[in-house]
């Protein structure tokens, strides 16, 4: 353990600083809107971390992960509504269902590569939306309301104040980051990167590529499902329109890509930046309908154009080193 | 003689094109066997069939006593057959060390694999490029990395696909020394090579393919004086 900390000093330093900032946020941030945005950012962070395993590390760009988000959210909603079950239990059930469905869908889907995988995953999520819309047992188009006034907030995860829920999410994100960090430099992480780099070559190096792609897909589905299970009690309401719109899956992919694909911290950075841009654009440009999306789109285009390796690359050691060297060279030139 | 690899009536066709037809030969354990033949003779296709990139249409491949005709590439690798690709297939976004590490993980746990990766880089003379992204290497270095990755899987049999092509005289000498060294460590080597002087110098046995068929097999001396072989190389019809 001590060894691991020593080797990754920068990471753990950043980790502790972020946690420290997190601890004081509820005390400093007074606006409900800002707090709401921060909570949403944490939920998006979980999704980004999850998607990153299949999309970022293994390089199989899924555009259908909203499906698992919806499964997680619906499982919690229905369990609470019909069986009085706490999300503490039903989130595990949601993850199990997601894992099973990811396994069944992954069998045919993961045989596809590149754009074909992307389109097929998108089609699956769209099918799911139609199913959720038309299944009376799942609430149909009206969805499921499950505002809980009977149980304690720690049972229903429906907190009257946002800060308690924020702390809960902070702990979960912090744990997931540790998981991602561990897997990043594990056999699993290296294998996924090898698959992304060159599948034929990976196979000839002894990597059972179908197996590892499947494991990555299931893991990512489970984590995204967890995000859904946490989002549901936050809004106490699930319906197909908010959980499964066409752009939801793209957004999940976007937070990881914007932040830094295949990196540990990237998806979290991406989640915060994207959520803040999206929420504040909506609030600021509320008088002109659609303008927020235009602004959002333009910002996304600029990030992709000028920071193609993701926002996290701005902080990477190599880049910082380069800039330092450039600055030094400039100052030396000045002296001469 | 004990053979590590037996190829029996290997035939591979892609639609109407028959790339390999009825090829049969053995690779004796601990030997160096060279495969030669003009362009399009079906050498790389045969390698792909042996290493599980694509299965044979008909025929059999027996590796170390096990039928691997229909086995997957990763299983074949785990059984102890390593290969290189004619066009280096390095994992370009990963560092040289990570490239080798991934291959080491085939047989070792993480901790051991890290050490083994460094050791392989040292042996292959790639240690100076340890932390460079593989994509930044030049062709000669990439070919070395290709061999390093194959060696890192601790193979019993190593398939080398034109590792000499594009190398200068001195580099070739180094490379053929390397092949001898690997062989002395007990690794059987089956290599495709266009550079005749290397094949004739290094190999214990030479197999000549032409037009997808086995033209002949024998010692380098036997092969080099065979008239059919000479005509295949110096021109004449291939079918």
Interface residues (C-beta under 8 A of the other chain):
Chain A: X186 X187 X190 X191 X193 X194 X196 X197 X198 X200 X201 X202 X203 X204 X205 X206 X207 X208 X209
Chain B: X51 X52 X53 X72 X73 X74 X75 X77 X78 X82 X83 X85 X89 X90 X91 X92 X93 X94 X98 X101 X102 X103 X105 X106 X107 X110 X113 X149 X150 X152 X153
